[in-house]
Amino acid sequence: MMLRRGLLRCVGAMAVTGLLPGSAFALDYPVRAARLIVPFPPGGGADITARLIAQWLSDHLGQAFIIENKPGAGSNLGTETVVAAAPDGYTLLLINAGNAINATLYQHLSFDFTRDIEPICSIVEAPHVMFVTPSFPARTVAEFIAYAKANPGKVNFASAGTGNANQLSAEMFKMMTGVDMVHVPFNGGAPALLALASGHVQMMFADTLTAGEQAKGGTIRAIGVATPQRTPVMPDVPPISDTVPGFSASSWWGIGAPHGTSGDIVKALNTQINAALADATIKERFAAMGALLLGGTPDGFRKLIADETEKWGKVIKFAGISAG
């Protein structure tokens, strides 16, 4: 009996100090600074999202989560960095819609995203909005379709570059409506929006984080939002799906880690990210940017990635786009 009590006391002490198998990661992580790879330049919706979450993790997990911007190759460069990192929770990736797109767009990637990255938690999405230059005659999505069909090949749409999410939203619009439009790619979202505002192109899909300020200033005009319901940031803009049933598109972001990362680490980070999204200050910051909160489980995020990969794969094949 005394031996049994002694063993129980020993086991209890081991549990408290985190020495039991399976509990070490939950209690010992993180013990040093971690880095969050953002595969885009500083500034913009992706960078802002990453910095808000990294600050929360730093404040609540007791170690710094440092942003490392690593743009290039349509976000593949940053993704490749995380794929090659040790699966120890100290190198994380800001996953974005581009990762789902690139799975089909690029034929010779050095990694398989769905195999090599472990989803942790989705964060937010920013709905895509159909914008036109202010002088464009169509005031609604239905009028736009009628105009484009009456003027095949004469409506130009801008994007932030070939294979970018805003190009694919327009290509999906073409696929679902049968309109004939001409793609004009630019080197980034800012010059594309400038071209739209000045009338050099007639239409562009852009997310609410990227184009919200221009829309408020009246330099571009929103005629449809790519969500099933109206979005709080643009309550007067009707859903495109009212005219084109099933049309839906958004930019979205979440956190992932190299495949093989401990389930305890994934759980700890998922818990903290969901807690951040429940915080009033964080909610207000994202709402002010026009972002919609996501959150949820790692499996839920995995399904989002799989669904988006399938959807955009169909659009890419329809449009015949390839980035090599």
URFENLIN-V879991 format. One record per helix or strand of 2 or more residues. SS is the DSSP state (H for helix, E for strand). FROM is the first residue (numbers start at 1). TO is the last residue. If there is no record, write none. Layout:
<<SS,FROM,TO> <SS,FROM,TO>>
This chain:
<<H,2,17> <H,24,28> <E,34,38> <H,44,61> <E,65,69> <H,73,83> <E,91,96> <H,97,105> <H,113,116> <E,117,133> <H,141,150> <E,155,159> <H,165,177> <E,181,185> <H,189,198> <E,203,207> <H,208,217> <E,220,225> <H,232,234> <H,240,242> <E,250,258> <H,263,278> <H,280,288> <E,292,293> <H,298,319>>
